Structures are given as structure tokens and as C-alpha cells.
Amino acid sequence: MAEFSDTLTDAHVAMIGKQPVFFVATAAEGARINLSPKGYDAFRVLAPDRVAYLDLGGSGNETHAHLMADGRITLMFCNFQQPALILRIYGHGRPILPQDPEWEQFAAHFTLMPGTRQIFDIAVESVQTSCGWGVPFMAFESERQTLKKAHAQANPAEWAAKMATRIASIDGLPARATDRYIAGEEANGAAGQG
């Protein structure tokens, strides 16, 4: 049976901390629903009613565009081990880019990775847990390093030019582009985990 709460509890935070993958869903009026899996050490609980996640450059910028247009976001975590559990965070989010005044404040909670494009700041409105009895058992083998390697090996000027084209969703909703390439060296110099 589903249970709702207004904020994240210590038990929720502990469950989230054990998951190597989470899922992000956004939508905007007249646009396709976007659903993306996220890996790496990219998620942070900032407070019982506030979370954030680090986003690396990819093929599009759907989450950013949807949040600018609508703001609604759902994050889902599944426990693929025992005990069976699904946890969803419903909220409103906003993108924070390296050129934004709040960047340093939010970036301090993460170890920046090559290709870091933005951080999504999410106000938690409700949390739902459900049984997860239909979720299979799966074992985490390792992170896939391909995306981080591709960003680390990129030519900074070419990377920035490519990211500058990520200014619309596939349905034409506007998005803002990052103004800087964050490389491995810069990532290593950033503040650690929050």
C-alpha cells in the first residue's frame, strides 16, 4: 500500500543513499513526457524538503526545458535488493547553470565530474513509498565510465559549442545553455560531497 509524507525521513534518505540509479520524469503542456535514468554519485538530499542532482551534458536538454516551462518533476528510486521498496519524490525544480549566481552554493554539495552541465534544485512537495514487490532483484556491477570519459577527452571549445546548441527541447521548448566546460582538473578541485 502506498504511503505519503510531506518530506523525506531518515529512512527515505538511507534507502536513497543505497541506490546506484534513479529515474527522472518531467513534462510540459503540449510536449512529450521525458523519462531518464541517472547514475553516478549525482544525487544529494539537501534537507527533508530539498534535493538536487548533478547533470552531465547529453544528447538533449529535456529536463531543463520542461522545468523552465512547467517546473514539475518526479524522481523515482527502486530498491533492487531487500526490502522491496519504490520511493517517488514529487516536486518542482529549476536548473542552475555555472553562470548563475547560486552555482557555487549548489556545486559545493557535489564532486563535479567532467562534462558537468547543470544542477537541478528540487523543492520536495510530497514523498510516496510503495511495495515494489514487482521490481526484480538485480545486482549492481559497476558504473559505466563512457560518458565521463567522453567528456574528459573532449576539446573544451568544441564541447562548449556543442552544448550551446542544446537550447530547445525536442518539442521546441526553450532551454538555457551552460557557458563553461568543466573538465576533470576543475572537477578534482571542487568541493567534496555535501
N, C-alpha and C positions, 0 to 999 in steps of 0.2 A: 504494500500500500504506500502511496506517495505521501511524503511529509514535507511541509513547507516551513520555512523560517525567514525572518526579515534580514538576517545577517549570517555570516559564516561562524560556525562554532569551532572550538578547538579540535573536535573530532573531524569536522569537514576539512580543516586545514591539514590535519595529519593524513587524511586519505588523499587529498590533492598532492601532497608532497611525495607520495609514493608512485605517482603515475608518470610514465615516460612519454605519454602522448595525451593531448586534449584536442577537442574539436570546437570550432568557432563557426557560428551561423549568424548571418545578417541578411537584411532585406530592406528594400525601399519601394515606395509605391511605383508600380509600373515596371519594376526591374525584376530580374531573376533572383531567386534566393541563392545566396552564396554559402557554401559549407566547406570548410577547410580543416585538415588535420594539422596539428602543430607539434613539433618535437623540440629537442634540445632543452637546455636549462633556461627556459624563456618566460616562465610564469612566476609572478610574485603576488602574495597576499600582503597588501599594504596596511589593511585594517579590516575589522569584521565587515565593513560596508564598502571596501575599496580594494580592487585588484588591478593588475596591469600585466601586459605581456609585451615582450620584445619581438619585433617583426623584422625579418630579413627580406631583402629585395627578392622578388619573384617575377613570374610571368605577367602578373596583373597587379591591380591595387583595389580589388573589390571591397574589402572590408573598410578601407579608408573612405572610399566614395559613398558607401552605404551609411557609414556613421555620420558623414558630413550632411547627407540628405535626410536621414531619419533618426539616427542615434541608437536605435535598439540593437541589442546584441545578446546572444545566448552562448554560453560556454558549457561544454559537457565533458565530464571526466567519467571513465568507466574503470572499475576495478576488475582487472582480468585475472586476479588471484582471489583468495578468500579474504574477507567475506564478500559475497556478491553485492555490488552496490553501483548505482548510477547517481551522479551528482550533477545538477544543472544550476548554473548561475544565470539569472536573468537581470539585465541592467541596461544602462545607457552608457555609451562610450564615446571617446573622442581621440583622434590621432594627435600625437605630439611628435613633431619633427625636430631634427637637430638645430634648425634655425629658430625654433620657438623659445620664448623666454623661460618656460618651465623645463626645458630639456635637461639641464644639469641636475635639477632636483629629482627627476624621474630616472635618469640614466644612472644615478648613484646607487640605485637598488639592483643593478644588473652588472654582469660581466659582459661588456659589449663584444659582439662577435664580428668577424669580417662580413661586410655586407649589411650591417645593421642599418635599417631604413627609417624606422619609427618605433614609437612605443604607444600602445593603446592603453589609455587610462579609462577604467570602467567603474562606474558607481553601481554597487550592488543594490538591486531593488528587492529581489527575493531569491531564495535558495530552495531547490527541490531535491529530495533524495527519493529514490525508488529502488525496488528489489534487485534489479539486474540479473534475475535468475536466467534470462535468455542469453546473457553475454557469455561467450565461450572462455575457457581457460586458455591463456596464452602467456608465453614466457618472453621477457624482454631479452634480446640477444645483444644488441649494441646500437648506438646511434649511427645513422648514415652520415658520413662526412662529406658527401659530394657537394652539397650546397655551400657549406663553409669553404671548402677547397676552391670551388669555382670563384667565389667572391674574393678570397685571399689572393688568387692568382690573376685577378683582373687588372687591367690598366686603369688607374684611377680616373683619367679623363674620359675614357670610353665608358666606364661604368656609370659615371655621373651623367653622361649624355644619354645613355640607355634609360636610366631611372627618370630623367627629365621627360621622357615620353609617357610615363605612367601617370597621366593627368586626367584620365577618364576611365570609368568602368566599361565593361563590355556593352552596357546599355546606354552609354553616353553620359552618365552622371559625373560631375567634376570631382577631381581629386587634386591634392597638392603634392608636388614632388619634393623629395629631400634635396638639400643644397650641398650635401657633402658625402664623400666616400669615406667610410670608416673601415680602416684596414686592420690587420692583425696587430700591428705595432700599437696603434691607438687603442685597440681593444684591450691589450695587455696592460696599458697604462691607466685604464679606467678603474673606478672604484669597484670594489668587490660586491658580493651578494648582500642583499638587504634583508 
